[in-house]
């Protein structure tokens, strides 16, 4: 698989962390192995794997990854959500299953960007750490525990729905916003330092901006 070798080489060398796979993406990558299954397996060394498309919203290969995602980003259920309240029952405790993750790109993409930057959390908190102060040490450990350092792999399927073709001036404000977002991700030194990777898929390259 030359395409995977090229992707892996560029990512490991720090040349790129944002990729677009196009063509026969519905074919088996190996006997009985679909592309999403292959990517999930090959990206398993990343602490967090997240999938997104405009139809399904934010999804995860495993339920445990949803829990990790919500906890790492400090997400909680809306206080006025009756369904979440019913699920919590008498305990009054919010669980990751109570949390409704956004499906709309305008809300989902900023959240996914936060996840891509999780790998820098520990390093950033450590920059202000003073080892001479026990109190600050305890406080800093608590901050790091709340913001764990997690490498995130993001798979965007049906990318053409997010980044449709056309001249920038003729795109809707929403489409322009999505396009600028992914361009920022591709050029982001912070995401690269965090070990984040973004893989987009589409059947037809001509349908992508």
C-alpha positions as CSV (number, residue, x, y, z in Angstrom):
1,X,0.0,0.0,0.0
2,X,2.1,2.9,-1.3
3,X,-0.4,5.5,-0.1
4,X,-0.1,4.3,3.5
5,X,3.7,4.2,3.3
6,X,3.7,7.8,2.0
7,X,1.3,8.9,4.7
8,X,3.2,7.2,7.5
9,X,6.6,8.5,6.3
10,X,5.4,12.1,6.0
11,X,3.6,12.0,9.4
12,X,6.6,10.4,11.3
13,X,9.0,12.9,9.6
14,X,6.9,15.8,10.7
15,X,6.3,16.9,7.1
16,X,2.5,16.8,7.4
17,X,-0.2,15.8,9.8
18,X,-3.3,16.4,7.7
19,X,-4.1,14.0,4.8
20,X,-6.8,13.5,2.2
21,X,-7.5,9.9,1.0
22,X,-9.6,9.8,-2.2
23,X,-10.8,7.3,-4.8
24,X,-12.0,3.7,-4.1
25,X,-12.4,4.3,-0.3
26,X,-15.2,1.8,-0.1
27,X,-13.1,-1.1,-1.3
28,X,-11.4,-3.5,1.0
29,X,-7.8,-2.4,2.0
30,X,-7.0,-6.0,2.8
31,X,-9.1,-9.2,2.5
32,X,-12.2,-8.5,4.6
33,X,-10.8,-5.2,6.0
34,X,-12.5,-1.9,5.3
35,X,-10.7,1.4,5.2
36,X,-12.2,2.6,8.5
37,X,-11.2,-0.6,10.2
38,X,-7.7,-0.4,8.8
39,X,-7.3,3.2,9.9
40,X,-8.7,2.4,13.4
41,X,-6.1,-0.4,13.7
42,X,-3.1,1.5,12.4
43,X,-4.0,4.5,14.5
44,X,-4.4,2.5,17.7
45,X,-1.2,3.9,19.2
46,X,-2.9,7.2,19.5
47,X,-4.6,7.7,22.8
48,X,-7.8,9.0,21.3
49,X,-9.5,8.1,18.0
50,X,-12.4,10.2,16.9
51,X,-14.6,10.1,13.7
52,X,-16.8,12.8,12.3
53,X,-19.1,13.4,9.4
54,X,-22.1,15.7,9.0
55,X,-24.6,12.9,9.1
56,X,-23.5,10.9,12.2
57,X,-21.7,13.7,14.1
58,X,-18.9,12.8,16.4
59,X,-18.5,9.0,16.9
60,X,-15.8,6.7,18.3
61,X,-14.5,3.2,17.4
62,X,-15.0,2.1,21.0
63,X,-17.3,3.3,23.8
64,X,-14.3,3.7,26.1
65,X,-12.9,6.4,23.7
66,X,-16.1,8.4,24.0
67,X,-15.6,8.4,27.8
68,X,-12.0,9.4,27.4
69,X,-12.9,12.2,25.0
70,X,-15.6,13.7,27.3
71,X,-13.5,13.5,30.4
72,X,-10.4,14.9,28.7
73,X,-12.3,17.9,27.4
74,X,-14.2,18.4,30.6
75,X,-17.6,18.0,28.9
76,X,-20.7,17.8,31.1
77,X,-24.4,17.3,30.4
78,X,-26.6,20.4,30.2
79,X,-28.2,21.0,33.6
80,X,-31.6,21.4,32.1
81,X,-31.5,18.2,30.0
82,X,-34.4,16.0,31.3
83,X,-33.1,12.9,29.5
84,X,-29.7,13.3,31.2
85,X,-31.3,13.9,34.5
86,X,-33.4,10.7,34.1
87,X,-30.3,8.7,33.2
88,X,-28.4,10.0,36.2
89,X,-31.2,9.0,38.5
90,X,-30.8,9.3,42.2
91,X,-27.1,9.5,42.1
92,X,-27.0,12.9,40.6
93,X,-23.8,12.1,38.7
94,X,-23.1,12.9,35.1
95,X,-21.8,10.1,33.0
96,X,-20.3,10.4,29.4
97,X,-23.4,8.8,28.1
98,X,-25.5,11.7,29.3
99,X,-23.6,14.1,27.2
100,X,-25.0,15.0,23.8
101,X,-22.1,15.7,21.4
102,X,-22.8,18.3,18.7
103,X,-23.5,17.2,15.1
104,X,-23.4,20.6,13.4
105,X,-19.9,21.4,12.0
106,X,-20.1,24.9,13.5
107,X,-20.1,23.3,17.0
108,X,-18.3,20.1,16.3
109,X,-15.1,21.4,14.6
110,X,-14.0,23.7,17.5
111,X,-14.5,20.7,19.8
112,X,-12.5,18.4,17.6
113,X,-9.7,21.1,17.4
114,X,-9.5,21.1,21.2
115,X,-9.1,17.3,21.1
116,X,-6.3,17.6,18.5
117,X,-4.4,19.9,20.9
118,X,-4.8,17.6,23.9
119,X,-1.2,16.3,23.4
120,X,0.2,19.6,24.4
121,X,-1.7,20.0,27.7
122,X,0.9,18.5,30.0
123,X,3.8,20.5,28.4
124,X,1.9,23.7,28.5
125,X,0.9,23.3,32.2
126,X,4.5,22.4,33.0
127,X,5.8,25.7,31.6
128,X,4.6,27.6,34.6
129,X,5.6,24.9,37.2
130,X,7.9,26.0,40.0
131,X,9.6,23.0,41.6
132,X,10.6,25.0,44.6
133,X,7.0,25.4,45.7
134,X,5.2,22.3,47.0
135,X,1.8,24.1,46.9
136,X,2.3,25.0,43.2
137,X,3.4,21.4,42.5
138,X,0.2,20.0,43.9
139,X,-1.9,22.5,42.0
140,X,0.0,21.9,38.8
141,X,-0.5,18.1,39.1
142,X,-4.2,18.6,39.5
143,X,-4.3,20.8,36.4
144,X,-2.5,18.2,34.4
145,X,-4.8,15.4,35.7
146,X,-7.8,17.5,34.4
147,X,-6.1,18.1,31.1
148,X,-4.3,14.9,30.2
149,X,-1.8,14.7,27.4
150,X,-3.5,12.6,24.8
151,X,-2.4,12.2,21.1
152,X,-5.6,12.4,19.0
153,X,-6.3,10.9,15.6
154,X,-9.3,12.4,13.8
155,X,-11.0,10.8,10.8
156,X,-13.3,13.0,8.7
157,X,-15.4,10.9,6.3
158,X,-17.5,12.4,3.5
159,X,-15.2,15.4,3.5
160,X,-16.9,16.8,0.4
161,X,-19.9,17.7,2.6
162,X,-17.6,19.9,4.7
163,X,-15.4,21.4,2.0
164,X,-17.4,21.6,-1.3
165,X,-15.7,22.9,-4.5
166,X,-16.1,26.4,-5.8
167,X,-14.4,29.8,-5.8
168,X,-14.0,31.2,-2.3
169,X,-16.1,34.2,-3.1
170,X,-19.0,32.0,-4.1
171,X,-19.0,29.8,-1.0
172,X,-21.4,30.4,1.8
173,X,-20.0,32.0,5.0
174,X,-20.4,28.6,6.7
175,X,-18.5,26.7,4.0
176,X,-15.7,29.3,4.1
177,X,-15.5,28.9,7.8
178,X,-15.1,25.1,7.5
179,X,-12.5,25.5,4.8
180,X,-10.4,28.0,6.8
181,X,-10.7,25.7,9.8
182,X,-9.1,22.7,8.0
183,X,-6.5,25.0,6.4
184,X,-5.5,26.2,9.9
185,X,-5.3,22.6,11.1
186,X,-3.0,21.6,8.2
187,X,-0.6,24.5,9.0
188,X,-0.9,24.3,12.8
189,X,2.5,23.8,14.5
190,X,0.6,23.3,17.8
191,X,-1.3,20.3,16.4
192,X,1.9,18.8,15.0
193,X,3.6,19.2,18.3
194,X,0.7,17.6,20.0
195,X,1.1,14.5,17.8
196,X,-2.4,15.0,16.3
197,X,-3.3,13.6,12.9
198,X,-6.2,14.4,10.6
199,X,-7.3,12.0,7.9
200,X,-10.1,13.0,5.5
201,X,-11.7,10.7,3.0
202,X,-13.8,11.3,-0.2
203,X,-14.7,9.2,-3.2
204,X,-14.2,12.0,-5.7
205,X,-11.3,14.4,-5.4
206,X,-13.1,16.8,-7.8
207,X,-15.8,17.3,-5.1
208,X,-13.3,18.8,-2.6
209,X,-12.4,22.4,-2.6
